[in-house]
Amino acid sequence: MEAKTLLNPRQLLTPEQAARRLAIKPATLAVWRCTKRYPLRFIRVGRSVRYDPRDIEKFLERNTESGQ
């Protein structure tokens, strides 16, 4: 019997989950993907689009302004 183990699996987010994290609409993410307006990385698996939560956090950090 073969043991099936996953080594450090990544929890990928759907566009809906990523949009909730960013407080925007999923359609906005679709526009960003098509126009490449913002450099938010995404992963395409067949027709499905997924986002790595680490990339969402990096995107938020890059786009945070100091407010001075």
PQR file with spaces between the fields and no chain letter, atoms N, CA, C, O and H, PARSE charges and radii, in Angstrom:
ATOM       1  N    MET     1       0.847   -1.190    0.000 -0.4000 1.5000
ATOM       2  CA   MET     1       0.000    0.000    0.000 -0.0000 2.0000
ATOM       3  C    MET     1       0.890    1.251    0.000  0.5500 1.7000
ATOM       4  O    MET     1       1.768    1.396    0.850 -0.5500 1.4000
ATOM       5  N    GLU     2       0.658    2.130   -0.940 -0.4000 1.5000
ATOM       6  CA   GLU     2       1.489    3.326   -1.102 -0.0000 2.0000
ATOM       7  C    GLU     2       0.885    4.490   -0.328  0.5500 1.7000
ATOM       8  O    GLU     2      -0.301    4.789   -0.461 -0.5500 1.4000
ATOM       9  H    GLU     2      -0.056    2.012   -1.630  0.4000 1.0000
ATOM      10  N    ALA     3       1.699    5.132    0.469 -0.4000 1.5000
ATOM      11  CA   ALA     3       1.235    6.293    1.238 -0.0000 2.0000
ATOM      12  C    ALA     3       1.254    7.515    0.342  0.5500 1.7000
ATOM      13  O    ALA     3       2.254    7.803   -0.316 -0.5500 1.4000
ATOM      14  H    ALA     3       2.663    4.890    0.577  0.4000 1.0000
ATOM      15  N    LYS     4       0.153    8.224    0.323 -0.4000 1.5000
ATOM      16  CA   LYS     4       0.059    9.459   -0.463 -0.0000 2.0000
ATOM      17  C    LYS     4       0.208   10.644    0.474  0.5500 1.7000
ATOM      18  O    LYS     4      -0.630   10.867    1.348 -0.5500 1.4000
ATOM      19  H    LYS     4      -0.660    7.991    0.858  0.4000 1.0000
ATOM      20  N    THR     5       1.270   11.393    0.288 -0.4000 1.5000
ATOM      21  CA   THR     5       1.501   12.565    1.123 -0.0000 2.0000
ATOM      22  C    THR     5       1.766   13.762    0.232  0.5500 1.7000
ATOM      23  O    THR     5       2.386   13.653   -0.827 -0.5500 1.4000
ATOM      24  H    THR     5       1.951   11.212   -0.422  0.4000 1.0000
ATOM      25  N    LEU     6       1.287   14.892    0.682 -0.4000 1.5000
ATOM      26  CA   LEU     6       1.551   16.150   -0.017 -0.0000 2.0000
ATOM      27  C    LEU     6       2.629   16.891    0.752  0.5500 1.7000
ATOM      28  O    LEU     6       2.528   17.062    1.967 -0.5500 1.4000
ATOM      29  H    LEU     6       0.784   14.980    1.542  0.4000 1.0000
ATOM      30  N    LEU     7       3.635   17.319    0.062 -0.4000 1.5000
ATOM      31  CA   LEU     7       4.697   18.087    0.686 -0.0000 2.0000
ATOM      32  C    LEU     7       4.424   19.567    0.518  0.5500 1.7000
ATOM      33  O    LEU     7       4.480   20.095   -0.592 -0.5500 1.4000
ATOM      34  H    LEU     7       3.718   17.180   -0.925  0.4000 1.0000
ATOM      35  N    ASN     8       4.128   20.236    1.621 -0.4000 1.5000
ATOM      36  CA   ASN     8       3.906   21.671    1.631 -0.0000 2.0000
ATOM      37  C    ASN     8       2.915   22.128    0.551  0.5500 1.7000
ATOM      38  O    ASN     8       3.284   22.918   -0.319 -0.5500 1.4000
ATOM      39  H    ASN     8       4.082   19.808    2.523  0.4000 1.0000
ATOM      40  N    PRO     9       1.684   21.653    0.591 -0.5600 1.5000
ATOM      41  CA   PRO     9       0.715   22.083   -0.417  0.2800 2.0000
ATOM      42  C    PRO     9       0.370   23.562   -0.236  0.5500 1.7000
ATOM      43  O    PRO     9       0.285   24.058    0.888 -0.5500 1.4000
ATOM      44  N    ARG    10       0.175   24.248   -1.344 -0.4000 1.5000
ATOM      45  CA   ARG    10      -0.202   25.658   -1.282 -0.0000 2.0000
ATOM      46  C    ARG    10      -1.722   25.762   -1.308  0.5500 1.7000
ATOM      47  O    ARG    10      -2.389   25.084   -2.090 -0.5500 1.4000
ATOM      48  H    ARG    10       0.244   23.845   -2.256  0.4000 1.0000
ATOM      49  N    GLN    11      -2.246   26.599   -0.464 -0.4000 1.5000
ATOM      50  CA   GLN    11      -3.678   26.862   -0.447 -0.0000 2.0000
ATOM      51  C    GLN    11      -3.943   27.982   -1.448  0.5500 1.7000
ATOM      52  O    GLN    11      -3.677   29.148   -1.158 -0.5500 1.4000
ATOM      53  H    GLN    11      -1.704   27.150    0.170  0.4000 1.0000
ATOM      54  N    LEU    12      -4.461   27.639   -2.610 -0.4000 1.5000
ATOM      55  CA   LEU    12      -4.721   28.635   -3.641 -0.0000 2.0000
ATOM      56  C    LEU    12      -6.130   29.178   -3.494  0.5500 1.7000
ATOM      57  O    LEU    12      -7.050   28.462   -3.097 -0.5500 1.4000
ATOM      58  H    LEU    12      -4.678   26.692   -2.845  0.4000 1.0000
ATOM      59  N    LEU    13      -6.287   30.452   -3.817 -0.4000 1.5000
ATOM      60  CA   LEU    13      -7.577   31.126   -3.699 -0.0000 2.0000
ATOM      61  C    LEU    13      -8.269   31.215   -5.050  0.5500 1.7000
ATOM      62  O    LEU    13      -7.621   31.393   -6.082 -0.5500 1.4000
ATOM      63  H    LEU    13      -5.540   31.034   -4.139  0.4000 1.0000
ATOM      64  N    THR    14      -9.575   31.091   -5.033 -0.4000 1.5000
ATOM      65  CA   THR    14     -10.364   31.340   -6.237 -0.0000 2.0000
ATOM      66  C    THR    14     -10.408   32.854   -6.461  0.5500 1.7000
ATOM      67  O    THR    14     -10.083   33.617   -5.551 -0.5500 1.4000
ATOM      68  H    THR    14     -10.101   30.946   -4.195  0.4000 1.0000
ATOM      69  N    PRO    15     -10.805   33.299   -7.654 -0.5600 1.5000
ATOM      70  CA   PRO    15     -10.937   34.744   -7.867  0.2800 2.0000
ATOM      71  C    PRO    15     -11.912   35.394   -6.876  0.5500 1.7000
ATOM      72  O    PRO    15     -11.708   36.536   -6.465 -0.5500 1.4000
ATOM      73  N    GLU    16     -12.954   34.680   -6.500 -0.4000 1.5000
ATOM      74  CA   GLU    16     -13.923   35.225   -5.547 -0.0000 2.0000
ATOM      75  C    GLU    16     -13.284   35.427   -4.174  0.5500 1.7000
ATOM      76  O    GLU    16     -13.504   36.448   -3.522 -0.5500 1.4000
ATOM      77  H    GLU    16     -13.120   33.752   -6.833  0.4000 1.0000
ATOM      78  N    GLN    17     -12.497   34.451   -3.744 -0.4000 1.5000
ATOM      79  CA   GLN    17     -11.813   34.567   -2.451 -0.0000 2.0000
ATOM      80  C    GLN    17     -10.765   35.669   -2.482  0.5500 1.7000
ATOM      81  O    GLN    17     -10.641   36.437   -1.528 -0.5500 1.4000
ATOM      82  H    GLN    17     -12.318   33.622   -4.273  0.4000 1.0000
ATOM      83  N    ALA    18     -10.016   35.749   -3.565 -0.4000 1.5000
ATOM      84  CA   ALA    18      -8.998   36.802   -3.691 -0.0000 2.0000
ATOM      85  C    ALA    18      -9.650   38.182   -3.722  0.5500 1.7000
ATOM      86  O    ALA    18      -9.146   39.124   -3.111 -0.5500 1.4000
ATOM      87  H    ALA    18     -10.117   35.124   -4.339  0.4000 1.0000
ATOM      88  N    ALA    19     -10.760   38.298   -4.424 -0.4000 1.5000
ATOM      89  CA   ALA    19     -11.462   39.579   -4.504 -0.0000 2.0000
ATOM      90  C    ALA    19     -11.960   40.009   -3.121  0.5500 1.7000
ATOM      91  O    ALA    19     -11.881   41.186   -2.768 -0.5500 1.4000
ATOM      92  H    ALA    19     -11.170   37.532   -4.920  0.4000 1.0000
ATOM      93  N    ARG    20     -12.466   39.060   -2.347 -0.4000 1.5000
ATOM      94  CA   ARG    20     -12.904   39.394   -0.980 -0.0000 2.0000
ATOM      95  C    ARG    20     -11.727   39.906   -0.156  0.5500 1.7000
ATOM      96  O    ARG    20     -11.869   40.871    0.595 -0.5500 1.4000
ATOM      97  H    ARG    20     -12.530   38.104   -2.634  0.4000 1.0000
ATOM      98  N    ARG    21     -10.572   39.269   -0.292 -0.4000 1.5000
ATOM      99  CA   ARG    21      -9.386   39.693    0.466 -0.0000 2.0000
ATOM     100  C    ARG    21      -8.959   41.106    0.082  0.5500 1.7000
ATOM     101  O    ARG    21      -8.464   41.863    0.918 -0.5500 1.4000
ATOM     102  H    ARG    21     -10.457   38.485   -0.902  0.4000 1.0000
ATOM     103  N    LEU    22      -9.156   41.454   -1.195 -0.4000 1.5000
ATOM     104  CA   LEU    22      -8.765   42.778   -1.694 -0.0000 2.0000
ATOM     105  C    LEU    22      -9.891   43.801   -1.598  0.5500 1.7000
ATOM     106  O    LEU    22      -9.684   44.978   -1.896 -0.5500 1.4000
ATOM     107  H    LEU    22      -9.557   40.839   -1.873  0.4000 1.0000
ATOM     108  N    ALA    23     -11.077   43.364   -1.186 -0.4000 1.5000
ATOM     109  CA   ALA    23     -12.263   44.225   -1.074 -0.0000 2.0000
ATOM     110  C    ALA    23     -12.633   44.841   -2.423  0.5500 1.7000
ATOM     111  O    ALA    23     -12.942   46.028   -2.522 -0.5500 1.4000
ATOM     112  H    ALA    23     -11.244   42.409   -0.944  0.4000 1.0000
ATOM     113  N    ILE    24     -12.593   43.999   -3.459 -0.4000 1.5000
ATOM     114  CA   ILE    24     -13.011   44.417   -4.794 -0.0000 2.0000
ATOM     115  C    ILE    24     -13.924   43.337   -5.365  0.5500 1.7000
ATOM     116  O    ILE    24     -14.131   42.297   -4.739 -0.5500 1.4000
ATOM     117  H    ILE    24     -12.342   43.034   -3.379  0.4000 1.0000
ATOM     118  N    LYS    25     -14.462   43.583   -6.538 -0.4000 1.5000
ATOM     119  CA   LYS    25     -15.332   42.611   -7.190 -0.0000 2.0000
ATOM     120  C    LYS    25     -14.500   41.627   -8.013  0.5500 1.7000
ATOM     121  O    LYS    25     -13.450   41.991   -8.543 -0.5500 1.4000
ATOM     122  H    LYS    25     -14.295   44.428   -7.046  0.4000 1.0000
ATOM     123  N    PRO    26     -14.965   40.392   -8.118 -0.5600 1.5000
ATOM     124  CA   PRO    26     -14.247   39.421   -8.958  0.2800 2.0000
ATOM     125  C    PRO    26     -14.089   39.909  -10.403  0.5500 1.7000
ATOM     126  O    PRO    26     -13.092   39.597  -11.054 -0.5500 1.4000
ATOM     127  N    ALA    27     -15.054   40.660  -10.899 -0.4000 1.5000
ATOM     128  CA   ALA    27     -14.963   41.190  -12.260 -0.0000 2.0000
ATOM     129  C    ALA    27     -13.785   42.147  -12.401  0.5500 1.7000
ATOM     130  O    ALA    27     -13.179   42.233  -13.469 -0.5500 1.4000
ATOM     131  H    ALA    27     -15.864   40.913  -10.370  0.4000 1.0000
ATOM     132  N    THR    28     -13.460   42.862  -11.334 -0.4000 1.5000
ATOM     133  CA   THR    28     -12.301   43.758  -11.363 -0.0000 2.0000
ATOM     134  C    THR    28     -11.016   42.957  -11.545  0.5500 1.7000
ATOM     135  O    THR    28     -10.132   43.356  -12.303 -0.5500 1.4000
ATOM     136  H    THR    28     -13.952   42.792  -10.466  0.4000 1.0000
ATOM     137  N    LEU    29     -10.918   41.835  -10.854 -0.4000 1.5000
ATOM     138  CA   LEU    29      -9.739   40.975  -11.036 -0.0000 2.0000
ATOM     139  C    LEU    29      -9.648   40.480  -12.468  0.5500 1.7000
ATOM     140  O    LEU    29      -8.556   40.396  -13.029 -0.5500 1.4000
ATOM     141  H    LEU    29     -11.636   41.511  -10.239  0.4000 1.0000
ATOM     142  N    ALA    30     -10.784   40.153  -13.064 -0.4000 1.5000
ATOM     143  CA   ALA    30     -10.786   39.689  -14.454 -0.0000 2.0000
ATOM     144  C    ALA    30     -10.264   40.783  -15.382  0.5500 1.7000
ATOM     145  O    ALA    30      -9.507   40.501  -16.310 -0.5500 1.4000
ATOM     146  H    ALA    30     -11.671   40.221  -12.608  0.4000 1.0000
ATOM     147  N    VAL    31     -10.663   42.020  -15.138 -0.4000 1.5000
ATOM     148  CA   VAL    31     -10.176   43.144  -15.954 -0.0000 2.0000
ATOM     149  C    VAL    31      -8.677   43.311  -15.766  0.5500 1.7000
ATOM     150  O    VAL    31      -7.946   43.510  -16.737 -0.5500 1.4000
ATOM     151  H    VAL    31     -11.279   42.250  -14.385  0.4000 1.0000
ATOM     152  N    TRP    32      -8.216   43.229  -14.525 -0.4000 1.5000
ATOM     153  CA   TRP    32      -6.778   43.361  -14.267 -0.0000 2.0000
ATOM     154  C    TRP    32      -5.995   42.280  -14.989  0.5500 1.7000
ATOM     155  O    TRP    32      -4.921   42.548  -15.527 -0.5500 1.4000
ATOM     156  H    TRP    32      -8.809   43.067  -13.737  0.4000 1.0000
ATOM     157  N    ARG    33      -6.522   41.052  -15.008 -0.4000 1.5000
ATOM     158  CA   ARG    33      -5.820   39.965  -15.701 -0.0000 2.0000
ATOM     159  C    ARG    33      -5.738   40.242  -17.196  0.5500 1.7000
ATOM     160  O    ARG    33      -4.687   40.057  -17.809 -0.5500 1.4000
ATOM     161  H    ARG    33      -7.394   40.834  -14.571  0.4000 1.0000
ATOM     162  N    CYS    34      -6.846   40.686  -17.782 -0.4000 1.5000
ATOM     163  CA   CYS    34      -6.896   40.909  -19.233 -0.0000 2.0000
ATOM     164  C    CYS    34      -6.062   42.105  -19.668  0.5500 1.7000
ATOM     165  O    CYS    34      -5.390   42.054  -20.699 -0.5500 1.4000
ATOM     166  H    CYS    34      -7.700   40.837  -17.283  0.4000 1.0000
ATOM     167  N    THR    35      -6.102   43.173  -18.893 -0.4000 1.5000
ATOM     168  CA   THR    35      -5.412   44.400  -19.282 -0.0000 2.0000
ATOM     169  C    THR    35      -3.995   44.495  -18.712  0.5500 1.7000
ATOM     170  O    THR    35      -3.209   45.353  -19.113 -0.5500 1.4000
ATOM     171  H    THR    35      -6.648   43.215  -18.056  0.4000 1.0000
ATOM     172  N    LYS    36      -3.686   43.605  -17.777 -0.4000 1.5000
ATOM     173  CA   LYS    36      -2.392   43.655  -17.072 -0.0000 2.0000
ATOM     174  C    LYS    36      -2.169   45.026  -16.418  0.5500 1.7000
ATOM     175  O    LYS    36      -1.050   45.535  -16.353 -0.5500 1.4000
ATOM     176  H    LYS    36      -4.325   42.908  -17.451  0.4000 1.0000
ATOM     177  N    ARG    37      -3.270   45.598  -15.939 -0.4000 1.5000
ATOM     178  CA   ARG    37      -3.217   46.920  -15.333 -0.0000 2.0000
ATOM     179  C    ARG    37      -2.362   46.936  -14.060  0.5500 1.7000
ATOM     180  O    ARG    37      -1.588   47.865  -13.827 -0.5500 1.4000
ATOM     181  H    ARG    37      -4.179   45.184  -15.992  0.4000 1.0000
ATOM     182  N    TYR    38      -2.518   45.896  -13.251 -0.4000 1.5000
ATOM     183  CA   TYR    38      -1.733   45.788  -12.021 -0.0000 2.0000
ATOM     184  C    TYR    38      -0.958   44.474  -12.055  0.5500 1.7000
ATOM     185  O    TYR    38      -1.457   43.474  -12.571 -0.5500 1.4000
ATOM     186  H    TYR    38      -3.146   45.141  -13.441  0.4000 1.0000
ATOM     187  N    PRO    39       0.256   44.468  -11.512 -0.5600 1.5000
ATOM     188  CA   PRO    39       1.084   43.261  -11.557  0.2800 2.0000
ATOM     189  C    PRO    39       0.722   42.257  -10.460  0.5500 1.7000
ATOM     190  O    PRO    39       1.558   41.923   -9.620 -0.5500 1.4000
ATOM     191  N    LEU    40      -0.503   41.786  -10.470 -0.4000 1.5000
ATOM     192  CA   LEU    40      -0.941   40.781   -9.507 -0.0000 2.0000
ATOM     193  C    LEU    40      -0.839   39.419  -10.171  0.5500 1.7000
ATOM     194  O    LEU    40      -1.569   39.113  -11.114 -0.5500 1.4000
ATOM     195  H    LEU    40      -1.182   42.057  -11.152  0.4000 1.0000
ATOM     196  N    ARG    41       0.080   38.607   -9.663 -0.4000 1.5000
ATOM     197  CA   ARG    41       0.317   37.291  -10.259 -0.0000 2.0000
ATOM     198  C    ARG    41      -0.886   36.377  -10.039  0.5500 1.7000
ATOM     199  O    ARG    41      -1.568   36.455   -9.017 -0.5500 1.4000
ATOM     200  H    ARG    41       0.673   38.856   -8.897  0.4000 1.0000
ATOM     201  N    PHE    42      -1.128   35.516  -11.015 -0.4000 1.5000
ATOM     202  CA   PHE    42      -2.175   34.512  -10.883 -0.0000 2.0000
ATOM     203  C    PHE    42      -1.698   33.234  -11.544  0.5500 1.7000
ATOM     204  O    PHE    42      -0.747   33.239  -12.327 -0.5500 1.4000
ATOM     205  H    PHE    42      -0.575   35.453  -11.845  0.4000 1.0000
ATOM     206  N    ILE    43      -2.363   32.149  -11.223 -0.4000 1.5000
ATOM     207  CA   ILE    43      -2.008   30.833  -11.736 -0.0000 2.0000
ATOM     208  C    ILE    43      -3.177   30.327  -12.556  0.5500 1.7000
ATOM     209  O    ILE    43      -4.319   30.331  -12.094 -0.5500 1.4000
ATOM     210  H    ILE    43      -3.135   32.145  -10.587  0.4000 1.0000
ATOM     211  N    ARG    44      -2.894   29.895  -13.761 -0.4000 1.5000
ATOM     212  CA   ARG    44      -3.948   29.344  -14.612 -0.0000 2.0000
ATOM     213  C    ARG    44      -3.774   27.827  -14.649  0.5500 1.7000
ATOM     214  O    ARG    44      -2.706   27.314  -14.983 -0.5500 1.4000
ATOM     215  H    ARG    44      -1.967   29.892  -14.136  0.4000 1.0000
ATOM     216  N    VAL    45      -4.846   27.129  -14.298 -0.4000 1.5000
ATOM     217  CA   VAL    45      -4.882   25.675  -14.340 -0.0000 2.0000
ATOM     218  C    VAL    45      -6.029   25.311  -15.275  0.5500 1.7000
ATOM     219  O    VAL    45      -7.192   25.286  -14.873 -0.5500 1.4000
ATOM     220  H    VAL    45      -5.713   27.546  -14.027  0.4000 1.0000
ATOM     221  N    GLY    46      -5.679   25.029  -16.535 -0.4000 1.5000
ATOM     222  CA   GLY    46      -6.734   24.847  -17.534 -0.0000 2.0000
ATOM     223  C    GLY    46      -7.482   26.155  -17.705  0.5500 1.7000
ATOM     224  O    GLY    46      -6.879   27.185  -18.007 -0.5500 1.4000
ATOM     225  H    GLY    46      -4.734   25.050  -16.862  0.4000 1.0000
ATOM     226  N    ARG    47      -8.775   26.118  -17.516 -0.4000 1.5000
ATOM     227  CA   ARG    47      -9.584   27.343  -17.579 -0.0000 2.0000
ATOM     228  C    ARG    47      -9.695   28.054  -16.241  0.5500 1.7000
ATOM     229  O    ARG    47     -10.131   29.202  -16.168 -0.5500 1.4000
ATOM     230  H    ARG    47      -9.264   25.281  -17.271  0.4000 1.0000
ATOM     231  N    SER    48      -9.299   27.364  -15.195 -0.4000 1.5000
ATOM     232  CA   SER    48      -9.428   27.926  -13.851 -0.0000 2.0000
ATOM     233  C    SER    48      -8.296   28.903  -13.552  0.5500 1.7000
ATOM     234  O    SER    48      -7.161   28.724  -13.995 -0.5500 1.4000
ATOM     235  H    SER    48      -8.945   26.430  -15.255  0.4000 1.0000
ATOM     236  N    VAL    49      -8.631   29.927  -12.798 -0.4000 1.5000
ATOM     237  CA   VAL    49      -7.649   30.914  -12.354 -0.0000 2.0000
ATOM     238  C    VAL    49      -7.587   30.827  -10.838  0.5500 1.7000
ATOM     239  O    VAL    49      -8.619   30.761  -10.169 -0.5500 1.4000
ATOM     240  H    VAL    49      -9.553   30.072  -12.438  0.4000 1.0000
ATOM     241  N    ARG    50      -6.384   30.827  -10.305 -0.4000 1.5000
ATOM     242  CA   ARG    50      -6.185   30.786   -8.868 -0.0000 2.0000
ATOM     243  C    ARG    50      -5.129   31.815   -8.476  0.5500 1.7000
ATOM     244  O    ARG    50      -4.305   32.234   -9.288 -0.5500 1.4000
ATOM     245  H    ARG    50      -5.547   30.880  -10.848  0.4000 1.0000
ATOM     246  N    TYR    51      -5.182   32.206   -7.198 -0.4000 1.5000
ATOM     247  CA   TYR    51      -4.232   33.174   -6.656 -0.0000 2.0000
ATOM     248  C    TYR    51      -3.557   32.581   -5.432  0.5500 1.7000
ATOM     249  O    TYR    51      -4.194   31.939   -4.598 -0.5500 1.4000
ATOM     250  H    TYR    51      -5.851   31.865   -6.538  0.4000 1.0000
ATOM     251  N    ASP    52      -2.268   32.808   -5.345 -0.4000 1.5000
ATOM     252  CA   ASP    52      -1.512   32.395   -4.173 -0.0000 2.0000
ATOM     253  C    ASP    52      -1.680   33.497   -3.119  0.5500 1.7000
ATOM     254  O    ASP    52      -1.428   34.664   -3.416 -0.5500 1.4000
ATOM     255  H    ASP    52      -1.750   33.330   -6.023  0.4000 1.0000
ATOM     256  N    PRO    53      -2.094   33.156   -1.912 -0.5600 1.5000
ATOM     257  CA   PRO    53      -2.277   34.188   -0.875  0.2800 2.0000
ATOM     258  C    PRO    53      -1.013   35.014   -0.628  0.5500 1.7000
ATOM     259  O    PRO    53      -1.096   36.191   -0.278 -0.5500 1.4000
ATOM     260  N    ARG    54       0.150   34.398   -0.811 -0.4000 1.5000
ATOM     261  CA   ARG    54       1.406   35.149   -0.631 -0.0000 2.0000
ATOM     262  C    ARG    54       1.525   36.257   -1.668  0.5500 1.7000
ATOM     263  O    ARG    54       2.023   37.341   -1.363 -0.5500 1.4000
ATOM     264  H    ARG    54       0.217   33.441   -1.095  0.4000 1.0000
ATOM     265  N    ASP    55       1.073   35.996   -2.888 -0.4000 1.5000
ATOM     266  CA   ASP    55       1.115   37.027   -3.932 -0.0000 2.0000
ATOM     267  C    ASP    55       0.130   38.154   -3.630  0.5500 1.7000
ATOM     268  O    ASP    55       0.401   39.317   -3.929 -0.5500 1.4000
ATOM     269  H    ASP    55       0.668   35.116   -3.136  0.4000 1.0000
ATOM     270  N    ILE    56      -1.013   37.808   -3.038 -0.4000 1.5000
ATOM     271  CA   ILE    56      -1.988   38.839   -2.636 -0.0000 2.0000
ATOM     272  C    ILE    56      -1.354   39.751   -1.586  0.5500 1.7000
ATOM     273  O    ILE    56      -1.461   40.974   -1.674 -0.5500 1.4000
ATOM     274  H    ILE    56      -1.233   36.864   -2.796  0.4000 1.0000
ATOM     275  N    GLU    57      -0.696   39.154   -0.595 -0.4000 1.5000
ATOM     276  CA   GLU    57      -0.067   39.948    0.460 -0.0000 2.0000
ATOM     277  C    GLU    57       1.055   40.823   -0.094  0.5500 1.7000
ATOM     278  O    GLU    57       1.175   41.987    0.291 -0.5500 1.4000
ATOM     279  H    GLU    57      -0.609   38.160   -0.523  0.4000 1.0000
ATOM     280  N    LYS    58       1.869   40.286   -0.982 -0.4000 1.5000
ATOM     281  CA   LYS    58       2.938   41.080   -1.602 -0.0000 2.0000
ATOM     282  C    LYS    58       2.349   42.244   -2.397  0.5500 1.7000
ATOM     283  O    LYS    58       2.874   43.357   -2.355 -0.5500 1.4000
ATOM     284  H    LYS    58       1.771   39.341   -1.295  0.4000 1.0000
ATOM     285  N    PHE    59       1.273   41.989   -3.113 -0.4000 1.5000
ATOM     286  CA   PHE    59       0.603   43.038   -3.882 -0.0000 2.0000
ATOM     287  C    PHE    59       0.123   44.149   -2.949  0.5500 1.7000
ATOM     288  O    PHE    59       0.302   45.331   -3.243 -0.5500 1.4000
ATOM     289  H    PHE    59       0.847   41.085   -3.147  0.4000 1.0000
ATOM     290  N    LEU    60      -0.479   43.771   -1.836 -0.4000 1.5000
ATOM     291  CA   LEU    60      -0.957   44.771   -0.879 -0.0000 2.0000
ATOM     292  C    LEU    60       0.209   45.575   -0.301  0.5500 1.7000
ATOM     293  O    LEU    60       0.104   46.791   -0.142 -0.5500 1.4000
ATOM     294  H    LEU    60      -0.624   42.810   -1.597  0.4000 1.0000
ATOM     295  N    GLU    61       1.302   44.912    0.009 -0.4000 1.5000
ATOM     296  CA   GLU    61       2.473   45.617    0.548 -0.0000 2.0000
ATOM     297  C    GLU    61       3.039   46.607   -0.464  0.5500 1.7000
ATOM     298  O    GLU    61       3.383   47.734   -0.108 -0.5500 1.4000
ATOM     299  H    GLU    61       1.387   43.924   -0.120  0.4000 1.0000
ATOM     300  N    ARG    62       3.137   46.183   -1.735 -0.4000 1.5000
ATOM     301  CA   ARG    62       3.684   47.066   -2.783 -0.0000 2.0000
ATOM     302  C    ARG    62       2.804   48.279   -3.024  0.5500 1.7000
ATOM     303  O    ARG    62       3.291   49.336   -3.426 -0.5500 1.4000
ATOM     304  H    ARG    62       2.857   45.267   -2.024  0.4000 1.0000
ATOM     305  N    ASN    63       1.510   48.130   -2.780 -0.4000 1.5000
ATOM     306  CA   ASN    63       0.572   49.200   -3.094 -0.0000 2.0000
ATOM     307  C    ASN    63       0.121   49.984   -1.868  0.5500 1.7000
ATOM     308  O    ASN    63      -0.816   50.779   -1.948 -0.5500 1.4000
ATOM     309  H    ASN    63       1.115   47.272   -2.453  0.4000 1.0000
ATOM     310  N    THR    64       0.775   49.767   -0.746 -0.4000 1.5000
ATOM     311  CA   THR    64       0.450   50.510    0.468 -0.0000 2.0000
ATOM     312  C    THR    64       1.222   51.825    0.449  0.5500 1.7000
ATOM     313  O    THR    64       2.439   51.851    0.265 -0.5500 1.4000
ATOM     314  H    THR    64       1.536   49.121   -0.681  0.4000 1.0000
ATOM     315  N    GLU    65       0.490   52.903    0.643 -0.4000 1.5000
ATOM     316  CA   GLU    65       1.121   54.233    0.673 -0.0000 2.0000
ATOM     317  C    GLU    65       1.155   54.745    2.098  0.5500 1.7000
ATOM     318  O    GLU    65       0.324   54.374    2.927 -0.5500 1.4000
ATOM     319  H    GLU    65      -0.499   52.882    0.792  0.4000 1.0000
ATOM     320  N    SER    66       2.122   55.596    2.370 -0.4000 1.5000
ATOM     321  CA   SER    66       2.335   56.077    3.738 -0.0000 2.0000
ATOM     322  C    SER    66       1.330   57.132    4.167  0.5500 1.7000
ATOM     323  O    SER    66       1.116   57.307    5.367 -0.5500 1.4000
ATOM     324  H    SER    66       2.797   55.896    1.697  0.4000 1.0000
ATOM     325  N    GLY    67       0.711   57.835    3.244 -0.4000 1.5000
ATOM     326  CA   GLY    67      -0.280   58.850    3.609 -0.0000 2.0000
ATOM     327  C    GLY    67       0.315   60.163    4.076  0.5500 1.7000
ATOM     328  O    GLY    67      -0.362   60.942    4.747 -0.5500 1.4000
ATOM     329  H    GLY    67       0.885   57.693    2.270  0.4000 1.0000
ATOM     330  N    GLN    68       1.569   60.422    3.734 -0.4000 1.5000
ATOM     331  CA   GLN    68       2.212   61.679    4.159 -0.0000 2.0000
ATOM     332  C    GLN    68       1.823   62.822    3.269  0.5500 1.7000
ATOM     333  O    GLN    68       2.270   63.949    3.481 -0.5500 1.4000
ATOM     334  H    GLN    68       2.118   59.789    3.190  0.4000 1.0000
